């Protein structure tokens, strides 16, 4: 069976919302789910999520990068999609002008537009030890009504 096209109803669900559930694998193999906000690049079938370096989901991804991202349609019973892929963690934000902060600024702009104070945003990313998780979706399943 071939992968769904960029225009498939399942993949469109990732573009229709930025609210999702990130599922990583704990050390014992059980899933850990976290509510997150994502951006979606339909052309490259890629989701991006801002994560903190010291949280369980990040430690899980460092140990086992297999992740799933679950989204629901606007109406709960209107459908859902789960995208699976190998998560790629970018570097941790350390300096206002480093690669990590630049990627997090791009993430924010895609999600929310312009920030009223980019210096304040950059410092918050450093203080929170943020990094960008990129998820190239290689398998998707679900139900689109």
C-alpha positions as CSV (number, residue, x, y, z in Angstrom):
1,X,0.0,0.0,0.0
2,X,1.4,3.4,-0.9
3,X,1.7,6.3,1.5
4,X,-1.1,8.9,1.5
5,X,-0.6,11.8,-0.8
6,X,0.2,15.3,0.5
7,X,-3.5,16.1,-0.1
8,X,-5.0,13.1,1.7
9,X,-7.8,13.8,4.2
10,X,-5.7,12.2,7.0
11,X,-2.7,14.5,6.4
12,X,-4.9,17.5,6.1
13,X,-6.0,17.0,9.7
14,X,-2.4,17.9,10.8
15,X,-2.8,21.2,9.0
16,X,-6.3,21.8,10.4
17,X,-5.1,22.1,14.0
18,X,-1.9,22.9,15.8
19,X,-3.0,21.0,19.0
20,X,-1.8,17.5,19.2
21,X,-0.7,14.7,21.4
22,X,3.0,13.6,21.2
23,X,3.5,9.9,22.1
24,X,7.0,8.7,23.0
25,X,8.1,5.5,24.5
26,X,9.1,5.1,28.2
27,X,12.1,3.0,29.2
28,X,9.7,0.1,29.9
29,X,8.1,0.3,26.4
30,X,4.8,1.8,27.6
31,X,3.6,5.0,25.8
32,X,3.9,8.4,27.3
33,X,1.6,11.1,25.9
34,X,2.0,14.8,26.2
35,X,-0.3,17.6,24.9
36,X,1.8,19.8,22.5
37,X,1.5,22.4,19.8
38,X,2.8,21.6,16.4
39,X,3.4,23.2,13.0
40,X,2.8,21.3,9.8
41,X,4.8,21.4,6.6
42,X,2.5,19.5,4.1
43,X,5.0,19.5,1.3
44,X,7.6,17.7,3.4
45,X,5.1,15.8,5.6
46,X,6.9,17.1,8.6
47,X,5.7,18.3,12.0
48,X,7.7,20.5,14.4
49,X,7.2,20.7,18.2
50,X,9.0,22.9,20.8
51,X,10.2,20.7,23.7
52,X,12.3,21.4,26.8
53,X,15.5,19.5,27.3
54,X,14.8,18.2,30.8
55,X,11.4,16.7,30.3
56,X,10.6,13.0,30.1
57,X,9.4,13.2,26.5
58,X,12.8,14.5,25.5
59,X,14.7,11.9,27.4
60,X,12.4,9.2,25.8
61,X,13.2,10.5,22.3
62,X,16.9,10.6,23.0
63,X,16.7,6.9,24.1
64,X,14.2,5.8,21.4
65,X,13.4,8.3,18.6
66,X,10.2,6.5,17.4
67,X,7.3,8.9,18.0
68,X,3.7,9.3,17.1
69,X,1.7,12.5,16.8
70,X,-2.1,12.3,17.2
71,X,-4.5,14.9,16.0
72,X,-8.3,15.1,16.2
73,X,-10.7,16.8,13.8
74,X,-12.5,19.9,15.1
75,X,-15.5,17.7,16.0
76,X,-14.3,14.9,18.2
77,X,-16.1,12.2,16.3
78,X,-15.2,13.8,13.0
79,X,-12.0,11.9,12.6
80,X,-8.4,11.6,13.8
81,X,-5.0,10.9,12.4
82,X,-1.8,9.5,13.9
83,X,1.5,10.2,12.2
84,X,4.5,8.0,13.0
85,X,8.1,8.9,12.4
86,X,11.6,9.1,13.8
87,X,11.9,12.3,15.8
88,X,15.0,14.5,15.3
89,X,16.0,16.7,18.2
90,X,17.7,20.0,17.3
91,X,20.2,21.6,19.6
92,X,19.3,23.2,23.0
93,X,19.0,27.0,23.0
94,X,22.0,28.6,24.6
95,X,22.6,32.0,23.0
96,X,20.1,34.5,21.6
97,X,21.7,34.2,18.1
98,X,22.3,30.5,18.0
99,X,20.9,27.9,15.6
100,X,18.4,26.6,18.2
101,X,16.9,30.0,18.9
102,X,16.7,30.8,15.1
103,X,14.7,27.5,14.6
104,X,12.4,28.2,17.6
105,X,11.8,31.7,16.2
106,X,10.8,30.2,12.8
107,X,8.6,27.7,14.6
108,X,6.8,30.6,16.6
109,X,6.4,32.7,13.4
110,X,4.8,29.7,11.6
111,X,2.5,29.1,14.5
112,X,1.6,32.5,15.8
113,X,3.1,35.2,13.6
114,X,5.3,38.0,14.9
115,X,6.2,38.2,18.6
116,X,6.0,41.6,20.3
117,X,9.6,41.2,21.8
118,X,11.9,38.8,20.1
119,X,14.7,39.4,22.6
120,X,12.4,38.4,25.4
121,X,11.3,35.3,23.5
122,X,14.9,34.3,22.8
123,X,15.8,34.6,26.5
124,X,12.7,32.5,27.5
125,X,13.8,29.8,25.1
126,X,17.3,29.8,26.7
127,X,15.9,29.8,30.2
128,X,13.5,27.0,29.5
129,X,16.3,24.9,27.7
130,X,14.1,24.6,24.6
131,X,14.9,22.7,21.5
132,X,13.0,21.9,18.3
133,X,11.7,18.4,17.6
134,X,11.2,17.6,14.0
135,X,9.0,14.6,13.0
136,X,9.1,13.5,9.4
137,X,5.9,11.5,9.1
138,X,6.6,8.2,7.3
139,X,3.3,6.4,8.2
140,X,-0.2,7.7,8.9
141,X,-3.4,6.1,9.9
142,X,-6.7,7.1,11.3
143,X,-10.2,8.1,10.1
144,X,-11.2,11.2,8.2
145,X,-15.0,11.8,7.8
